[in-house]
Each structure stands twice: as structure tokens, then as C-alpha cells.
Amino acid sequence: MPLSYAQYKKQWGALFPTPSSFLIFIIYMALFINQGIMVTASQQADSSYSYNTVTVVLLTEVTKLLTSITVYLKDNSICKLLADVKLHVYILGLYMVPALLYCLYNNLAFVNLAAFDPTTYFMLLQLRVVVTGIVFQVVFKKQLSRKQWVSLIILTLGCIIKQLSTFKRGPVAGTPEPEAGLTKVLTNLSSVYTLLLLVQIFCSCLAGVYNEKLLKDTGVEVPIMVQNVFMYIDSILCGGLVLACRGELISAFTSKALSQVWQPSVVVVILNNAAVGIVTSLFLKNLNSILKTFASALELVFIAILSWIIFSIPIDLWTAAAIALVTYATVMYAQNPVVNRGRLDEVEDGRPTDEERAQPLMKPYPSSQSV
């Protein structure tokens, strides 16, 4: 039975609960798509980098920190910022958890990319969709519905098929036959590094969900930009500690390393990545970690379509199948989205509660006579 306008409106309200949340959703995807394009543009002809990537990562975190402080100071004084930091300093310690998890994730990425071929690595990385659902249930004590789980599983399959398409397209010069590629994938799955990759996936999922927990529950009274300040201070400390342990802290900030960074293409990468960090916090505050996985999957769809339009890269059957699965999973999820407002409704007036939003979306609205 076709849905009425009121039912469509209720579905949309459950999916994007605030007026700005849909805009945040679009900007989040656009920034991540742009991130891939900008990083590729900053590479040399042999796909290497002419700059120190460690320096870029730390400068990105510093840019995020300065941006958060600047945004906060637009409507508040420096004294108010210091007062908020002092009042909620305990949150600084709590943000060390996601900071450490993200730091471990970034370091394991280098280890696993050296151990796995790119196809296997990115294919297994798609398991984070399902892992996010499991972690989300545990952290927020919310049971996902069967339809929500089915949509997550279909989304995972779509993402995996998209990665499998990289060696299903057929052999090109210097690449293995499809069967050889599949054999290599299966061989890599039996490697001890599979465990490290699963740890990497878990770190990413737990960090994202835990960050959402801090934004919506534990630290809901703390202004979001102050929470960002805490997050980026901890991230800088973690990154600096790792560099110090490796003996690379000084070399990352030599005059040569810094001069290589001040290239237009690299500066754009830093600014875009900083924007990604800020928008991600807004995404988790206004939406949730589950919808974030759908946004990441939809990026694959848009990148494939844009690559076809801009670079004339053909969309093969495997990519088309992946696009169809991701689209179907997104439509299914949109009909029954996860609702997670945390304690936001306690501090924001005039918003419906979780229980009101979680009512069956297909249930017909009462007539005016029964009200």
C-alpha cells in the first residue's frame, strides 16, 4: 500500500531528525569523496608522496583543534572557553579512548596494507558495517530490528562486491587472472594478519560509536566544539607519542618536511581532512554511527558514477551489481532507520523522544475524529 504524505514525512523525520542533519549528511559524503580526489592529486607519477605524510597527519589534527576553537569563539569569549574546559576537564580523559583507538587504527592500516593485497584489505574492511551494528547495540543497549540487520548485511555484500570488481574486470598488463586474484584473497584470509585486520576494524567501529556516546550521552551538556577540542588534544598527544617512540618526532618537523607541506595540493588535503573531522563530529551528534556506514557505502556509488562521467571509467557488471545492492539496502534502511537521540532530548526542548520516534513507521496516523 502506498504511503501517505504524513507517513513519508515521519520516515524522513526519523532518518534526519533535525533541519540541518540532511545537509550534514550530504556535506559529509562530499568531503570524503573530495578527500580521495585530493589525496590522489597530491601524489607523484609513481603514486608516492613528495611530502612527509606523518607531518600532514599531525598538522591536520592541529588544524582541527584551531578550527574548533575558532568556531567556538565566534559566539563565546576566551574566558568562557577556559571555564568550559575547566568544568568538563574529565571529558578530556574520556576522549583519550577514541583517540587511542584511532591512533591504533591508523598504525595497523600501514601494517595490514603491507601484509594484504589492496583487494583483500578493502574487501575485509567492509566488515566494519556489521561490526558497527554489533558495537552500537552493546554500547547504546539498543536492539536493532531484523529489517535493519538485513539492510546492513546487504550493504556489506554490496561493498564487498565493489571491491571484488577490481580483479573481476579481467587481466591487464602486470595483473593476475581473476582466478589467481581470488586464490590470493583466500590465501590471505588464512594469514595471521587477518586477526590484526579484525582488530583494526574493531578499533574503527568502537572509536566511532564511543565518540557518539560521548557526544549524545556522557558529555551531552558539553558544547560540541569543546568536545572537539578535547578530542584533538588527545589525538595530537597520541600521535606525538607514537612518533617519539619511533624516533621520528624531530624528523617530521624539520624545515625540509615543513617546506614540502606548503604546496597548494597538500594544503588543500590538510584543510579538507580537517573539515572531515569537524563534520564527522556534527554527523555523530545529529545522526548516528549506523547511518554513517550507509553514507560511506553511498560514497562508493557516487565515486563510481562520477568516475564514469568525468574519467570515462566504465561501470562493469560487478560495479553495477554493487550499486544496486547498496541502493536497495539504503532504501530498506530508510524505511526503518535507527533512532538514537541519547540524552539530547533532555537538554533540547520541543523534540520528540526516542520512544515517539521509534513507533512503527508504517502505522497509519489516527483520524481527526479519534484525536
N, C-alpha and C positions, 0 to 999 in steps of 0.2 A: 504494500500500500504506500503510495507517495506520501512524503512527509509534508506537513503544513509549514507555512512560513514561521509560525511560532516555534515549531519543533526544530527547524533548521537554525533559527536564532539561538535556541537553547544549546544545540550542539556546538555552534560557533562560540558561544559564551563559555562552555566548558573547556573547549580547546584553547581559546585565547581569552582568559578571564578579565584582562584589563584592556583599556583602549589602546595602549601603546605596545601591548605584548605581540601583536601580529607584526608590527613594524620592527620590533626587536628580532623576531624570528627571521624576517627577510634580510635584515642587515647582517645578522649572524652568518647566514649562508653566503651572502655576497662577500663578506670579508674573508671567509675560509676559501672560497673559490678564488678570490683575488690573491690570497696568500700563496696558493700553489703556482699561480701565474707569475707572481713577483719573484718568488724564490727561484723558479726556473729561469727567469730573465736575468737574474744576478749570477748565473753560472757561466763558466767559460765554455769554450767549444768542446772540451773533453769532459764536460759535466762536473768538473771540480770547481772549487771556490777560490777566488783570489783574495779572500779575507778570512780572518780567524772567526770561525763560527761560534766558538766559546765566548769571544768578546761580544759578538752580536747578541747572543742569548742573554748575557748579563746586562748589556745596555738596554735591551728590550724590557727587562724587569725594572730597571731604573726609570725608564720612560713611563711604564705603567704606574709606578709609585708617584712620580711627579705629576702625571695626568690626574690621578685620583685626588691628590692634594689640591691641585688647581681647581678641579671641578667642585670640590667641597668648599673651597674658599670663595667661590663665586657668590654664595648665599650665606656664608658664615665667616666669622673672624678667626684669626690665627689662635686667639685665646680660647675660642670655642672648640677648635680642633684639638688643642692640647688638653682641654678639660675632658673631651670625649675619650681621648686616648688614655688619659689617667683613670677615668671612671671605668672604662671597659678593658683595661690592660690585660685582664685574664683571657680575653679573646685572642690576644696575640699568641699566647701559648697554645690555644686550641688550633689555631691556623698552622702551627708547625706540623700537624698531622698531614693535611693535604699537601703542604709544601714539600715534606719529605717524600711523600708518595709520588708526586710529580717529578721530583729530582731522581728518584729511583727509576721511574718510568723512562725518563729521558736517557739515563745511562744504560739501561737494559736495551733500549732501542738500538744503540750502537753495537752492543754485543750480539743481539739477535739478528740484526741486518748483516753482520759479518758471518753468522752461522747458517742462515737460511738464504735461499734464493728469494728475490723480491716477490715472486708469485705466491710462494708458500707463506712468507711472512705476512703479506697483506691479506691473504685469504684467512689465515688463522686469527688475524687481528679483528676480523668481523664478528668473532665470538663475543666481543665486548657488548654487543646488542643484548644478547641473552644474559650475560653476566651482570649487566647493569640492572636488568629486571630482577634478578635474584638479590643483588645487594640492596636495591631500592626497597624490596619487601622487608628485608631484615632490618635496615636502618630506620625506616619510617613505620614499620609494623603495619603495612598496608598490603592486603592480598590482591594481586592482580587477577582480573577475571579471565575466564577461558578464552574469550574472544581477544582480549588484549595480548595474551600469551601467543595465540595463533598468529596474530599480526606481527609480533616480534620475531617469531620463528620464520615466517615468510620473508620478512625484511632481511633476516640473516642469510637466508638462502639466496635472495636476490643479490646481496652484496658479495657473497662467495662466488656466484656465477659470474659477476662482473670481473672479479679478479681472475677466475679461471679462463676468461676470454683472452687473456694476454698470451696464453700459449695454445689456445684452441683455434686461433686465426690461421694457423698454418705456418710452415717453416719459412724463415727468411735467412739471409746470409748470416752465418755465425750463430744461429739459434737452433735448439734441438727440435726434433719432431714432436708433435703433440703427445705421443705415447711416452717419449723419453721425458718430457716435462712432467707428465702425470706420475711416472715412475719416481722421478726426483722428489716430487711432493710427498709421495708415500714413504720414501726413504727418510726424508727429513722429519716426518711425523714420529718416527721411531727413535729420533735423536734425543739425547738428554737435554738438549737446548729447548725442546718442547716445553719442559717444565718451567724454564726461565721465561719463555714467551707467555705462558699462562700466568706467571707471577706479574709480568709486565701488564697484561690485560687487566688483572685484578687490581693492580695499583691505579690504573687509569680510572676504572669504574668506581672504586671505593673513594678515590680523591674527589671525583665529580659529585657523587651522592653525598659524601660527608660535607663538601662545600655547600651543597644545597641545604643540608641540615643546619649548618651554622647560619646561613642567610635567612632561613624561614622559621627556625625553631630556637636553638640555643642562643643565637645572637640577634634575634629579631628586633630588639629595641635599639641595636647599634646601627647608625646610618650606614648605608651600603658602601659609600666611599671610604669611610673609616675602616670598615671591614676589609676593603681592598688594600688600604694602607698596611694593615696587619699582614695580609696575605703576601704582599710583595716584599715587605721587610723580611719575612721568614724565607721567602724564595731566594732573595739575594744572599741571605746568610747561608742557606743550604748550598747554593751554587758556589759561593766563595769557599765554603768548607771543602767541597769536593775538589775544587781547583787547588786548594792548599795541600790537600792530601796527595794530589798528583804532582805537585811541584810546578804547576802551570799558572799560578795566580799572577806572578810578575810578568811572564811572557805574554799573557793575554791582554796586558795593558801597556805594552811598550809603544814608543812613538810610531814604530812601523805598523804594529797591529791596529792602532787607532787611525793612522793615515789611510789604511786600506778600507776602513769602515766608512769614511766620509766620501763615499761615491753615491751619486743620486739613486742608483738602483738599490744599494744596500740600505740607505737611509729610508727609502720607501718601505723596504721589508721590515725594518725596525718599527716604523710608525704603524704599519698595517698589523703587525703582530701585537703591538701594544693595544691597538683598538680591539683586536680579537679578545684579549684578556679582559678588558673593561666590559665589552658587550656580553661575554660569557657570564660574568657575574650578574648582569642585568637579566640575562636569559634564565639563569637558575633561580633568581629571585621572583621573576614574574611568571615563569613557566615551570618546567621540571626536567629532570635528567632523562626520563623516558622519551619525551618529545625531542630532546637534544639528539638522541640516537637517530630519530627519524630525519631531523634536519641534516645530520651528517650523511645519511644514506641518500637523501634527495640531492645532495651536492654531486654525487656520482652521476645522477641522471642529468643534471644541468651541465656538468662538465662534458659529458659525452655529446650532448646536443650542441653545446657551444663549439666543441672541437670539430664537429661535423660542419657547422655553419662557417666558422672562421678559418679553420685549417684544412677543411675538406677531408678530415679523417673519417672513413666510412663507419657506419654503425652496423656491425655484423649481427648474425642471428643470436649469438650469446649475449651481446650487449643489449639487443632488443628485448630478449627474454628477461634480463636483469632489470631493465627499465620497467617492464610490465609488472614484474613481481614487486618491485619497490613501490610502484604506483598503487597497485592493488592493496598492499599491506598498509600504505598510508591512508587510503580511503577507508579501509576496515577500521583502522585505529581511530580515525576522525569521527566515526560513528559511536565510538565508546572510549573516549580518551581518559587517561589517568587524571584524577583530580587530586592535587596536593597543595593546599594552601598553608599547611603547617600552623603556626600561631599568628599568621599575618592578619587573620580576621579579628584577633584580639586587640590589635593596635590600629586597624584601619576600619573606620565606621562605614556603614552603608554597603557592606559587601556580603553576599550570601555565604553561608557556612559550607564546609566540606560536605555535610550531610545533605544539604539542599542541592548542591551541585552534583552529587553522586546519585541522585534519583534516576531511575531508568529513563534514558533519553527518548525512547520510543513510546513512553506512556502518554496518552492523549491528555491535553490540558482540559481542566474542568470548564464547563459552560458557565456563562454569567449567572444563570439561574441557580447553580449549585454553590456559588460563592457566598 
